[in-house]
Amino acid sequence: MRIKEERERLGFNQTQFAELVDASKKTQIRWEQEGGAYPDAEALAVWASAGADVLYVLTGVRSNAALTTHLPSREIDVQRLARIVEMLEAFAGSAGKRWPSGQLLAVAAEVYNVLVDDPALDEPKVERILKLVVNR
């Protein structure tokens, strides 16, 4: 049941969440049933990179403390993040992909964190990163 809660919190439907880990919708349904099958560690790792709280999935305890310790100590540059989101949406659209807002934001935040120490937004560099992200 907690897998379903995390999937829904992130804005994925069952098919999308299953596709992240190369599984079928039927497998996803079994994972979400009480007493059903369980995903492997690789699936959990992929979901974690998409923003899932794997500690919660496994134990029922939210990892709020763990999430806040990884936040940068400086303020978020909203314009930079918005530009990354805009570029990510464009690249995803050109690749025929449409991500739920939760996944889009999680990926954009990852890219933002990679580039946070760059003084200016190097758009060609961002484009290369986004092409890799969209095609993974």
C-alpha positions in Angstrom: 0.0 0.0 0.0 2.8 2.4 0.8 4.2 2.0 -2.8 0.8 3.2 -4.1 0.8 6.2 -1.7 4.3 7.2 -2.9 3.3 6.7 -6.6 0.2 8.9 -6.1 2.2 11.5 -4.1 4.6 11.9 -7.0 1.7 12.1 -9.6 2.4 8.9 -11.5 -0.2 6.4 -12.7 0.5 2.7 -12.3 1.7 2.3 -15.9 4.1 5.3 -15.7 5.6 4.2 -12.3 6.1 0.6 -13.6 7.7 1.9 -16.8 10.4 3.7 -14.7 11.7 0.3 -13.6 10.9 -1.6 -16.8 8.0 -3.5 -15.2 4.4 -4.1 -16.4 1.3 -2.5 -15.0 0.3 -6.0 -13.8 3.5 -6.2 -11.8 2.9 -2.7 -10.4 -0.6 -3.7 -9.2 0.9 -6.8 -7.5 3.5 -4.6 -5.7 0.7 -2.3 -4.5 -1.4 -5.1 -3.0 -1.2 -6.0 0.7 0.8 -9.2 1.0 1.6 -9.1 -2.7 5.0 -9.3 -4.4 7.8 -6.9 -3.5 10.0 -4.8 -5.9 13.8 -5.4 -5.8 16.4 -2.9 -4.6 17.1 -1.7 -8.1 13.4 -0.7 -8.6 13.5 1.1 -5.2 16.7 3.0 -6.2 15.1 4.2 -9.4 12.0 5.3 -7.6 14.2 7.1 -5.1 15.8 9.0 -7.9 12.4 10.0 -9.1 11.6 11.4 -5.6 10.0 8.5 -3.8 10.6 8.2 -0.1 12.0 4.7 0.0 12.4 4.7 3.7 8.7 5.2 4.0 7.9 2.5 1.5 10.0 0.0 3.5 9.3 1.0 7.1 6.3 3.3 7.1 8.4 6.1 8.6 8.8 9.3 6.5 12.4 10.4 6.0 11.7 14.2 6.4 14.9 14.7 8.3 17.0 13.0 5.5 15.3 15.1 2.8 16.0 18.4 4.5 19.7 17.7 5.2 20.4 17.6 1.4 18.9 21.0 0.7 21.3 23.7 -0.3 21.9 26.3 2.4 21.3 29.2 0.0 18.1 30.4 -1.5 16.8 28.8 -4.7 17.2 30.9 -7.8 13.6 30.7 -8.9 14.3 32.1 -12.4 17.0 29.5 -13.0 14.9 26.6 -11.8 12.0 27.9 -14.0 14.2 28.0 -17.0 15.4 24.4 -16.3 11.8 23.3 -16.0 10.9 25.0 -19.3 13.8 23.4 -21.1 13.1 20.0 -19.6 9.4 20.2 -20.7 10.6 21.2 -24.2 13.1 18.3 -24.5 10.6 15.8 -23.1 7.9 17.0 -25.5 10.3 16.7 -28.5 11.0 13.1 -27.4 7.3 12.4 -27.1 7.3 12.1 -23.4 5.0 13.8 -20.9 5.9 13.6 -17.3 3.6 14.1 -14.3 4.4 17.4 -12.5 5.9 15.6 -9.5 8.4 13.7 -11.7 9.1 16.8 -13.8 9.9 18.9 -10.7 12.0 16.1 -9.2 14.2 15.8 -12.3 14.4 19.6 -12.7 15.6 19.9 -9.1 18.2 17.2 -9.7 19.6 19.1 -12.7 19.4 22.4 -10.7 21.4 20.9 -7.9 24.1 19.7 -10.4 24.4 23.2 -11.8 23.9 25.2 -8.5 27.6 26.2 -8.2 27.8 27.4 -11.8 27.7 31.2 -11.8 25.6 31.5 -14.9 23.2 29.1 -16.6 25.2 27.6 -19.4 22.3 26.6 -21.7 24.3 24.3 -24.0 25.5 22.4 -21.0 22.0 22.2 -19.6 20.8 21.0 -23.0 23.3 18.2 -23.0 22.3 17.1 -19.5 18.6 17.3 -20.4 19.1 15.2 -23.5 20.7 12.5 -21.3 17.9 12.8 -18.7 15.1 12.6 -21.1 16.5 9.6 -22.9 17.4 7.5 -19.8 
